[in-house]
Amino acid sequence: AERSSDTPRTATDTRADTHRTRTTPLPPADFGRMDIATIASYVLYFTAGFVFLPAGRDIVSHKTAILPGESDMRKAMTMTKVGTRTFMWGVWGLNHCMMSFLKIWANYNKDVPLLKILTVQTALCLAYLVGQRSACLKAKADLTGFAAIFTLEICAISYLAYA
């Protein structure tokens, strides 16, 4: 049976270990026909993937500024004890890399229970970023870019977890 060009392509996840079955559209050939779940999935891949840049840098070269405005932010956030700086930045980066990996993994596998847990983690991280904004700005550590990434991410991950 031939599929009409107006019929969306779908893939159904019927694994028993997911608590519900979710039909998710496959990436369409025509981007004008994407539904909200597909857009949310792409946004989550982008935001979680983007975090690997600064987080991965924190693991291998915490002194290197790679994002706009980071040179001042790095100075404001660097510990005064030289002997522990590499460890602290490395642990910070490793944690963010693992959280991003889990978000990508959960999205790819349509693991709804894990997406729900990661929604809480993302919301708490965003709330912390927003709550500490004024203190960070006083120290010339502008975290607005990260808050924007986490705002996009909370929209995407919460939709995928609860829609």
C-alpha positions in Angstrom: 0.0 0.0 0.0 1.4 3.3 -1.0 1.4 6.2 1.5 0.0 9.5 0.4 2.3 12.5 0.7 -0.3 14.0 3.2 0.0 11.1 5.6 2.6 11.6 8.3 5.2 9.0 8.8 5.2 7.5 12.3 7.1 5.1 14.4 5.3 3.5 17.4 7.3 2.6 20.5 5.5 -0.4 22.1 8.3 -1.6 24.4 7.0 -3.1 27.6 9.5 -1.2 29.8 8.0 2.2 28.9 5.0 3.1 31.0 3.0 4.1 27.9 3.0 3.9 24.2 3.9 7.0 22.3 3.6 7.5 18.6 6.4 9.8 17.4 6.7 11.1 13.9 9.8 10.3 12.0 11.8 13.2 10.7 9.8 14.4 7.8 11.2 15.2 4.4 9.3 18.5 4.5 10.2 20.5 7.6 7.0 22.5 7.2 5.0 19.5 8.4 6.7 18.9 11.7 4.6 18.4 14.7 5.3 19.7 18.3 6.8 16.4 19.4 9.3 16.4 16.6 10.2 20.0 17.2 10.6 19.3 20.9 12.8 16.3 20.2 15.1 18.3 17.9 15.2 21.2 20.5 16.2 18.7 23.2 18.9 17.2 21.0 20.2 20.7 20.3 20.2 22.0 23.8 21.7 18.9 25.4 24.2 18.6 22.6 25.2 22.3 23.0 26.0 21.9 26.7 28.7 19.4 25.7 30.7 22.4 24.3 31.3 24.3 27.5 31.1 21.3 29.8 33.6 19.3 27.7 35.9 22.3 27.7 35.6 22.4 31.5 37.0 18.9 31.6 40.0 19.4 29.3 40.8 23.1 29.5 38.9 25.1 32.1 41.0 28.2 31.4 39.8 28.5 27.8 36.9 30.8 27.1 34.8 29.6 24.0 31.5 31.4 24.4 30.8 35.2 24.2 31.3 37.0 27.5 33.0 33.9 29.1 36.3 35.5 29.9 34.8 37.6 32.7 32.5 34.8 33.8 35.5 32.3 34.0 37.3 34.8 36.3 34.3 35.2 38.5 33.7 31.5 38.9 37.2 30.2 39.3 38.2 29.0 42.8 41.0 30.8 44.6 42.8 27.5 45.5 44.9 26.8 42.4 45.5 23.2 43.4 41.8 22.3 43.2 40.7 24.3 40.2 41.3 21.6 37.6 39.4 19.1 39.7 36.5 21.3 40.4 36.0 22.5 36.8 36.5 18.9 35.6 33.8 17.5 38.0 31.5 20.4 37.0 32.0 19.6 33.3 31.7 15.9 33.7 28.4 16.3 35.6 26.9 18.5 32.8 28.1 16.1 30.1 26.5 13.1 31.9 23.2 15.0 32.4 23.2 16.0 28.7 24.0 12.4 27.7 21.1 11.1 29.8 18.7 13.7 28.1 19.8 12.6 24.7 19.6 8.9 25.7 16.1 9.3 27.1 14.9 11.3 24.1 16.3 8.8 21.6 14.8 5.8 23.5 11.6 7.6 24.3 12.1 6.7 28.0 9.2 8.7 29.5 10.0 7.9 33.2 13.6 9.1 32.7 12.4 12.2 30.8 10.2 13.0 33.8 13.1 12.8 36.2 15.3 14.9 33.9 12.5 17.5 33.6 12.7 18.0 37.3 16.5 18.3 37.1 16.3 20.8 34.2 13.6 22.9 36.0 15.7 23.0 39.2 18.8 24.0 37.2 16.9 26.8 35.4 15.4 28.0 38.7 18.9 28.1 40.3 20.3 30.0 37.3 17.5 32.6 37.4 17.7 32.9 41.2 21.4 33.5 41.2 21.3 35.9 38.2 21.8 39.2 40.1 24.7 37.8 42.3 26.4 36.5 39.1 25.9 39.7 37.2 27.5 41.7 40.1 30.6 39.4 39.7 30.5 39.9 35.9 29.3 36.4 35.3 26.5 36.7 32.8 24.7 33.4 32.7 21.9 34.7 30.4 23.0 32.4 27.6 22.8 29.3 29.8 19.4 30.4 31.1 18.2 30.7 27.5 19.4 27.2 26.7 17.8 25.7 29.8 14.5 27.6 29.0 14.4 26.0 25.6 15.3 22.7 27.1 12.6 22.8 29.8 10.0 23.5 27.2 11.1 20.6 25.1 11.8 18.0 27.7 8.6 18.7 29.7 6.5 18.4 26.5 8.2 15.1 25.7 7.8 13.8 29.2 4.2 14.8 29.9 2.4 15.4 26.5 
